[in-house]
Each structure stands twice: as structure tokens, then as C-alpha cells.
């Protein structure tokens, strides 16, 4: 049960390690023109998502 608690606590770090391991095992997924289309995803969708999340974190008192 202690391992499960630790995994719940460190879920983000585990996800990062799994993403890096997946990229190391199959790098062709993330190349330009690949299935993830990083030339579109990174330049448009990722930037928009970052700004959207930053806006959501603002306090409503600051917006009014």
C-alpha cells in the first residue's frame, strides 16, 4: 500500500519519466511530419494552452 501512496503523490514525476522513456524507445512519433505533428502542436496548441492555463490561475479580483 505504501507504493501506491507514493505513486499518487509523485504522479507527475512518474509521468515525465514515462514520457521520456517512450520518446527514447520510439522517437519517430515526435519528428516533423510524424503522427503528433509537432510543427503545429508546439507552435500553436501548446502556446495557447499555456496562456489559457495562466489566465485560469488569475484571481477574479485582479480581473475586475
Secondary structure by P-SEA (a helix, b strand, c coil): caaaaaaaaaaaaaaaaaaaaaaaacccccccccccccccccccaaaaaaaaaaaaaccccccc
